[in-house]
Amino acid sequence: MCFVVHRRFTEEIFAALISVIFIIEAITAVVKLYTEPPPGSPDDQSAAFLGTMLCFGTYGLAMQLRSIKVRFFLFPYSFYFRTGN
């Protein structure tokens, strides 16, 4: 029993650590757009704004798709998918 709890706790810590690393890398990339604009861009502010909107759009889409997993929109038919009938 103790090993099961310890193993699950360790998995949760590693999952949180990986998530934090990805979030920090994404925020660093957006900040870098404002401090060091990409070479060859005609307007520095428009490229940074587009990168910021892309970041927020991706986050919004991920939150919407996460909520689909939680909803029970296929609940009446889920019994058939689980049993294979």
Protein Blocks (a to p, Z undefined) as FASTA:
>chain_A
ZZmmmmmmmmmmmmmmmmmmmmmmmmmmmmmmmmmccehiablklmmmmmmmmmmmmmmm
mmmmmmmmmpcfklmmmmmmmnoZZ
